[in-house]
């Protein structure tokens, strides 16, 4: 449902490059398998999902205008 509401230029990137899982949810057993089966998109889990979230949050806090660019409403 979220992908259907995503702007076309961003959804094209998702379809081409797949979905990257980060954060605690990425640690749920077989979530990547379920998402791959349901979406038929490539699913990647970052090497360190928790740290990835912290680094991403830090980048956004350093540049709040970036948040406006990446937020999907």
C-alpha positions in Angstrom: 0.0 0.0 0.0 2.8 2.5 0.9 4.5 1.8 -2.5 1.3 2.6 -4.3 1.2 6.0 -2.6 4.9 6.7 -3.2 5.9 9.3 -5.9 6.7 7.6 -9.2 10.3 8.6 -9.3 10.9 7.1 -5.8 8.8 4.0 -6.5 10.8 3.3 -9.6 14.0 3.3 -7.5 12.4 0.8 -5.1 11.4 -1.5 -7.9 14.8 -1.2 -9.5 17.0 -1.5 -6.4 14.7 -3.2 -3.9 14.1 -2.6 -0.3 16.7 -2.3 2.4 15.7 -3.3 5.9 17.2 -1.5 8.9 16.4 -1.1 12.6 15.0 -3.7 15.0 12.4 -5.0 12.5 15.2 -6.1 10.2 16.3 -8.5 13.0 12.9 -10.4 12.9 13.5 -13.9 11.7 12.5 -14.5 8.1 11.0 -11.0 7.7 13.2 -10.5 4.6 11.9 -13.8 3.2 8.2 -12.8 3.8 8.7 -9.4 2.2 10.5 -10.9 -0.8 7.6 -13.4 -1.3 4.9 -10.7 -0.9 6.5 -7.9 -2.9 8.6 -9.9 -5.4 11.3 -7.2 -4.8 14.9 -7.7 -3.8 15.2 -7.4 0.0 18.5 -6.6 1.7 19.3 -6.4 5.4 22.1 -4.1 6.4 25.1 -5.6 8.1 24.3 -3.8 11.3 20.6 -2.7 11.2 20.6 -0.9 14.6 23.7 1.1 13.9 22.4 2.0 10.4 19.3 3.6 11.9 21.5 5.6 14.3 23.7 6.8 11.5 20.8 7.7 9.3 19.1 9.7 12.1 22.4 11.5 12.7 22.6 12.5 9.1 19.0 13.8 9.2 19.6 15.8 12.4 22.7 17.4 10.8 20.7 18.4 7.8 17.0 18.9 8.6 16.2 20.0 5.0 17.2 16.4 4.0 14.2 15.2 6.1 11.8 17.2 3.8 13.4 15.6 0.8 13.0 12.0 1.9 9.7 12.2 3.8 6.8 10.5 2.0 3.4 11.9 3.0 
